[in-house]
Amino acid sequence: MLKVVQAYDRALIAQIETDDTGALERKLEAAVRVFADRTGWRQPHERVAILRRLAGLMEAKRDHLAMQIAREGGKPLPDAIVETTRAIDGVHNAADELRNLAGREIPMGLSAASEGRWAFTTKEPVGVVAAISAFNHPLNLIVHQVAPAIAAGCPVIVKPAITTPLSCLDFVAMAHEAGLPEPWCQTFITDDNQLAEKLATDPRIAFLSFIGSAKVGWALRSKAAPGTRVALEHGGAAPAIVDRSADLAKIIEPIVKGGFYHAGQVCVSTQRIFVHADIAEDFTQRLVARVESLRTADPVLSDTEVGPLILPREAERVSEWTREAVSGGARLATGGDRLSETTLRPAVLLDPAPDAKISTQEVFGPVVAVYRYDHLNEAIARANSLPTAFQASIFAQDIDVAMHAANHLDASAVMINDPTAFRTDWMPFAGRRQSGYGTGGIPFTLRDMTHEKMILVRKG
């Protein structure tokens, strides 16, 4: 049995059955069997109808789903409500994308050998999908991995994070209620890493979607069966540059949101803030004042802004990184103390050493680091110096500065006057280098879960 507890106070929420090797085999066999029967593939209009009904069922359970996210994942309730709203819209987005999922004509007659022929492509589902998900968005990440599979017509087996399985179980149950037969969407609940790896690397898996640590994701990709498509979403130490032309009255709030949303447990959380020396003192005073006003409390309360970390050991790790930075020369401007087993007071560190963990690795906690710089290219070089690269920000009123930074930052997306953590569910979302592989976002995942097949007709 798997015990599911509240992230905030470790109180028991539920106990659920886990799956064993036999269950994994039965689920794989069921998925392969329904996919092999092409007469049983659902037409696009049927998949649209299922997704629309699913979104309606989620809408009816909006309050329950949001509270469950807050309890099992520790996300503050106001943000959990936003996640639920996004998840519902994401299901609609997957249905909408089927209107645009189409092949194309391949021109013939361009050579004598191709005369008298007509060719076009169609889209077909790639096959069985294995989706291994993360805890930090326990409903919306599941939607990002599963809704495109439903839309594409792929059977999917989804393994949620063991700390937050309840949102996934509810979502899959609603998919079945919406009319999707169970073999087309199954859960796999296990705390056995070897079993999870067995799912990911089984040769019957056509597409592996993994959201989680880079160490695990890259290892799974190296072990994936030949022919398996792999999509990895990891993280990084997202940089934000604050130019001296930035409007400090307007940017503190988005920077704080980018750094402390879900206690910093987001793969594109703002972590390294590079501030021009001319405004560094003013910026730091404003930033510290706002961070000190953040309410850290039980995530189920409506006015909580920062909740817990997912596990006590994560709170201890973040505390250790903060202490290490201070012992290495950083100044702790505010916060960093342990409030409970899983909660920390949001922290701001000033000028940690370049080789400190907070400067080089993803902290995944409520800590930001502020560094002074004199020249823009210096800040860009420091922002680009890590083996990870995902989203970045530049805050500036000077358009030349903003565009120069946008063109030179090594990132898959650069936000101008918006935090690194900004995302809509239909935009491309991709880590570079060690931060990921492939492109996320519902429309992009849907296309990756299909094959293009060419059909050629010879006239006469």
C-alpha positions in Angstrom: 0.0 0.0 0.0 1.2 3.5 -0.8 0.5 6.2 1.9 -0.4 9.6 0.5 0.1 12.4 2.9 -0.4 16.1 3.0 2.8 17.9 2.0 2.3 20.6 4.7 1.8 18.6 7.9 2.4 15.0 6.7 -1.1 14.0 7.7 -2.4 10.9 6.0 -4.9 11.6 3.1 -5.3 8.1 1.7 -3.8 4.7 1.2 -3.8 3.2 -2.3 -2.9 -0.1 -3.9 0.3 -0.2 -5.9 1.0 -2.2 -9.1 3.4 -5.1 -9.4 5.2 -6.7 -12.3 2.2 -8.7 -13.2 0.0 -5.6 -13.3 2.5 -3.9 -15.5 2.5 -6.8 -18.0 -1.3 -6.9 -18.0 -1.5 -3.2 -18.7 1.0 -3.3 -21.5 -0.7 -6.2 -23.1 -4.1 -4.4 -23.0 -2.6 -1.3 -24.5 -0.8 -3.2 -27.3 -4.0 -5.2 -28.0 -6.3 -2.3 -28.5 -3.8 -0.4 -30.6 -3.2 -3.4 -32.8 -6.9 -3.6 -33.7 -7.1 -0.7 -36.2 -10.9 -1.3 -36.6 -11.2 -0.1 -33.0 -9.4 3.2 -33.5 -11.7 6.1 -32.6 -12.4 8.7 -35.3 -11.2 12.2 -34.6 -14.8 13.4 -33.8 -15.1 10.6 -31.2 -11.9 11.7 -29.6 -13.0 15.3 -29.6 -16.3 14.3 -27.9 -14.4 12.3 -25.2 -12.1 15.2 -24.5 -15.0 17.7 -24.3 -16.9 15.4 -21.9 -13.7 15.0 -19.8 -13.3 18.8 -19.6 -16.9 19.1 -18.4 -16.4 16.5 -15.7 -13.3 18.3 -14.5 -15.2 21.5 -14.4 -17.8 19.9 -12.2 -15.1 18.8 -9.8 -13.0 22.0 -10.0 -13.1 22.8 -6.2 -12.3 19.2 -5.3 -9.4 19.0 -7.7 -7.9 22.3 -6.5 -8.1 21.3 -2.9 -6.6 18.0 -3.7 -3.6 19.7 -5.4 -3.1 21.9 -2.4 -3.2 18.9 0.0 -1.1 16.3 -1.8 1.2 18.7 -3.6 1.4 21.6 -1.2 0.6 24.3 -3.8 -1.2 27.3 -2.2 -4.9 27.0 -2.9 -5.1 30.2 -5.1 -2.4 28.8 -7.4 -4.1 25.3 -7.2 -7.3 26.9 -8.5 -5.3 28.4 -11.4 -3.7 25.0 -12.1 -7.1 23.3 -12.3 -8.5 26.0 -14.6 -5.4 25.6 -16.9 -5.9 21.8 -16.8 -9.5 22.1 -18.0 -8.5 24.5 -20.7 -5.6 22.1 -21.7 -8.1 19.3 -22.4 -10.1 21.7 -24.6 -6.8 22.7 -26.2 -6.1 19.0 -27.1 -9.5 18.7 -28.7 -9.2 22.0 -30.6 -5.8 20.9 -32.1 -7.5 18.0 -33.9 -9.0 20.5 -36.3 -5.5 21.3 -37.4 -3.9 17.9 -37.3 -3.5 17.1 -41.0 -1.1 15.8 -43.6 -0.1 17.6 -46.8 0.2 17.0 -50.5 3.6 15.9 -51.7 4.2 17.4 -55.2 4.7 14.9 -58.1 5.5 15.6 -61.7 8.6 17.5 -60.8 10.7 14.9 -62.7 9.9 12.5 -65.5 10.0 9.6 -63.1 7.3 11.1 -60.9 4.8 11.9 -63.7 1.3 10.6 -63.5 1.3 10.2 -59.7 -0.5 11.9 -56.8 0.9 11.7 -53.2 -0.3 13.0 -49.9 0.4 12.3 -46.2 -1.9 11.4 -43.3 -1.3 11.4 -39.6 -1.4 8.2 -37.6 -0.9 7.6 -33.8 2.6 6.6 -33.0 1.7 3.7 -30.6 1.6 3.0 -26.9 2.7 6.0 -24.7 4.4 5.7 -21.3 4.0 9.0 -19.3 6.1 9.4 -16.2 5.1 12.6 -14.4 6.2 14.9 -11.6 4.7 16.2 -8.4 4.8 19.9 -8.8 1.8 20.2 -11.1 0.0 17.0 -10.3 -3.0 17.6 -12.5 -1.8 19.9 -15.3 1.3 17.9 -16.1 -0.8 14.8 -16.4 -3.0 16.7 -18.8 0.0 17.8 -20.8 1.1 14.1 -21.2 -2.2 12.3 -21.4 -4.6 14.6 -23.2 -2.4 14.8 -26.4 -2.2 11.0 -26.4 -6.0 10.7 -26.2 -6.3 13.3 -29.0 -3.7 11.4 -31.2 -5.4 8.1 -30.6 -2.5 6.5 -28.6 -3.1 4.2 -25.7 -1.3 5.7 -22.7 0.0 4.3 -19.4 0.7 7.1 -16.9 2.8 6.8 -13.8 2.3 9.8 -11.5 4.7 10.9 -8.8 4.3 8.7 -5.7 3.9 11.8 -3.6 0.9 13.1 -5.7 -1.0 10.2 -7.3 -4.5 11.3 -6.4 -4.9 14.0 -9.0 -3.8 11.5 -11.7 -6.2 8.8 -10.5 -9.1 11.2 -10.5 -8.2 12.4 -14.0 -8.0 8.9 -15.5 -11.2 7.9 -13.8 -12.9 10.9 -15.4 -11.4 10.0 -18.8 -13.1 6.6 -18.5 -16.4 8.2 -17.4 -16.1 10.4 -20.4 -16.2 7.3 -22.7 -12.6 6.3 -23.1 -12.3 2.5 -22.5 -9.8 1.6 -19.8 -7.1 0.0 -22.0 -6.7 3.4 -23.8 -5.8 5.2 -20.6 -4.3 3.3 -17.6 -2.5 4.3 -14.4 0.6 2.6 -13.1 1.1 3.2 -9.4 4.5 2.2 -8.0 7.2 3.4 -5.7 9.6 0.8 -7.2 12.1 2.7 -9.5 13.0 -0.6 -11.2 9.4 -1.2 -12.2 9.1 2.4 -13.4 12.2 1.9 -15.5 10.7 -1.4 -16.9 7.7 0.5 -18.1 9.8 3.3 -19.7 12.2 0.9 -21.5 9.8 -1.8 -22.6 10.1 -2.4 -26.4 6.4 -2.1 -26.8 6.5 1.6 -25.8 6.5 3.8 -28.8 6.7 7.2 -27.0 8.2 8.0 -23.6 7.2 11.2 -22.0 9.3 11.9 -18.8 9.0 15.0 -16.5 11.4 15.0 -13.6 15.1 15.0 -12.7 17.7 15.2 -15.4 19.7 12.4 -13.9 16.8 10.0 -14.2 15.5 11.3 -17.5 18.8 11.0 -19.4 19.4 7.6 -18.0 16.0 6.4 -19.2 16.7 7.8 -22.7 19.9 5.9 -22.8 18.1 2.7 -22.0 15.0 3.2 -24.1 14.3 0.5 -26.7 15.4 1.2 -30.3 12.7 3.2 -32.1 11.2 4.7 -29.0 10.5 8.4 -29.3 11.5 10.2 -26.1 10.5 13.6 -24.7 12.3 14.9 -21.5 11.4 17.9 -19.4 13.9 18.7 -16.7 14.9 22.1 -15.2 17.6 24.6 -14.6 18.7 27.6 -12.6 16.7 30.2 -14.6 18.3 33.6 -15.0 16.7 37.0 -15.0 18.6 40.2 -16.0 17.5 43.5 -14.6 18.8 46.4 -16.7 19.2 49.9 -15.2 16.3 51.1 -17.4 13.9 48.7 -15.7 10.9 50.2 -14.0 11.4 48.9 -10.4 7.9 49.8 -9.4 6.5 47.3 -11.9 9.0 44.4 -11.9 9.3 43.4 -8.3 6.0 41.6 -8.2 6.6 39.4 -11.3 10.1 38.6 -10.2 8.9 37.5 -6.8 6.1 35.5 -8.4 8.7 33.9 -10.7 11.0 33.0 -7.9 8.6 31.9 -5.1 5.6 30.4 -7.0 4.9 27.0 -5.5 7.9 27.6 -3.1 10.2 27.6 -6.1 9.4 24.1 -7.1 9.0 24.8 -10.8 11.5 23.8 -13.5 11.7 27.4 -14.8 11.6 29.2 -11.4 13.6 32.5 -11.4 16.7 31.6 -9.4 19.6 33.8 -10.5 18.9 37.5 -10.8 21.6 39.7 -12.4 21.0 43.4 -11.5 22.9 46.4 -12.9 25.1 47.9 -10.3 23.5 51.4 -10.7 20.2 50.1 -9.3 21.2 47.1 -7.3 20.8 48.7 -3.9 17.3 50.1 -4.7 16.2 46.8 -6.3 17.5 44.7 -3.4 15.6 46.8 -0.8 12.4 46.5 -2.8 12.8 42.8 -3.4 13.6 42.0 0.2 10.6 44.0 1.5 8.2 42.1 -0.8 9.7 38.7 0.0 9.5 39.4 3.7 5.7 40.2 3.3 5.0 36.8 1.6 2.7 34.6 3.7 4.1 31.1 4.3 1.5 28.9 5.7 -0.9 25.9 5.2 -1.6 25.7 1.4 -5.3 25.1 1.9 -5.7 28.6 3.3 -7.0 31.2 0.8 -4.3 33.8 1.6 -1.2 31.6 1.6 1.4 32.7 -0.9 4.2 30.2 -0.2 3.5 26.6 0.8 5.7 23.6 1.8 8.3 21.7 -0.1 7.2 18.3 -1.1 9.3 16.3 1.4 11.2 17.1 4.7 14.4 16.0 3.1 14.0 18.6 0.4 13.5 21.3 3.0 16.7 20.1 4.6 18.6 20.1 1.3 17.6 23.7 0.5 18.5 24.8 4.0 21.9 23.2 3.5 22.5 24.9 0.2 21.6 28.2 1.8 24.0 27.7 4.6 26.7 26.6 2.2 26.3 29.8 0.2 26.6 32.0 3.3 29.7 30.2 4.5 31.1 30.7 1.0 30.7 34.5 1.2 27.1 35.2 0.3 25.0 37.6 2.4 21.6 36.3 3.5 19.4 39.4 3.1 16.3 37.7 4.5 14.7 34.3 5.2 16.2 30.8 5.0 15.1 29.6 8.4 13.1 26.4 8.8 9.5 27.0 9.9 8.4 23.4 10.0 9.3 19.9 8.7 8.6 21.0 5.1 8.3 24.9 5.1 11.1 27.4 4.8 11.0 31.2 5.1 11.6 32.6 1.6 15.2 33.6 1.2 17.2 36.2 -0.8 21.0 35.6 -1.1 23.3 38.4 -2.3 26.3 37.6 -4.4 26.9 33.9 -3.8 30.2 32.5 -5.1 30.1 31.5 -8.8 30.7 27.8 -7.8 28.1 27.7 -5.0 25.3 25.2 -5.5 22.8 28.0 -5.6 24.7 29.5 -8.5 25.2 26.3 -10.5 22.3 23.9 -9.8 18.6 23.9 -9.7 17.6 24.7 -6.1 13.9 23.8 -6.5 13.1 25.7 -3.3 12.1 29.2 -2.1 15.5 30.9 -2.6 16.7 33.5 -5.1 20.2 34.8 -5.6 21.0 38.4 -6.6 24.3 39.3 -8.4 25.5 42.7 -9.4 26.9 43.4 -12.9 28.4 46.4 -14.7 28.0 45.5 -18.3 25.1 43.8 -20.1 27.3 41.3 -21.9 28.9 40.3 -18.6 25.4 39.4 -17.2 24.5 37.5 -20.4 27.7 35.5 -20.2 27.0 34.6 -16.6 23.4 33.7 -17.4 24.6 31.4 -20.2 27.4 29.8 -18.3 25.6 26.6 -17.0 25.1 23.3 -18.8 21.3 23.8 -18.3 19.3 26.2 -20.3 15.5 26.7 -20.4 13.6 30.0 -20.0 15.2 33.4 -19.2 14.0 36.9 -18.6 15.2 40.5 -19.3 13.6 43.4 -17.5 14.3 46.7 -19.3 12.5 49.7 -20.7 15.2 50.3 -23.2 14.1 48.2 -26.2 17.7 48.0 -27.6 18.9 46.4 -24.4 15.9 44.1 -24.2 16.3 42.9 -27.8 20.1 42.5 -27.4 19.6 40.3 -24.4 16.8 38.4 -26.1 19.0 37.6 -29.0 22.0 36.6 -27.0 20.6 34.7 -24.0 20.9 30.9 -24.5 17.3 29.9 -23.8 14.4 28.3 -25.5 12.2 31.3 -24.5 13.1 34.8 -23.4 10.5 36.8 -21.5 10.8 40.6 -21.8 9.4 42.2 -18.6 7.8 38.9 -17.5 9.2 36.2 -15.2 11.0 33.1 -16.3 8.2 31.0 -15.0 5.6 32.4 -17.5 3.9 29.7 -19.5 0.7 29.1 -21.5 -0.2 25.5 -22.3 -0.2 26.0 -26.1 3.2 27.6 -26.4 6.4 25.6 -27.1 8.1 24.6 -23.9 11.5 23.0 -24.2 14.7 22.7 -22.2 18.0 23.0 -24.0 21.2 21.0 -23.5 20.8 19.2 -20.1 17.5 20.8 -19.4 15.4 18.6 -21.7 14.9 16.9 -25.1 12.0 17.6 -27.5 9.4 20.3 -27.3 6.5 20.3 -24.8 3.2 22.2 -25.0 0.0 20.4 -26.0 0.0 21.1 -29.7 3.7 20.1 -30.0 3.3 16.9 -28.0 0.2 15.9 -30.0 2.2 16.2 -33.2 5.1 14.2 -31.8 2.7 11.4 -30.8 1.8 10.9 -34.5 3.6 9.4 -37.5 3.2 10.9 -41.0 2.4 8.3 -43.5 2.6 9.0 -47.3 0.1 7.4 -49.7 0.9 7.5 -53.4 -1.5 6.9 -56.2 -0.4 6.1 -59.7 -2.9 7.4 -62.2 -4.4 5.2 -64.9 
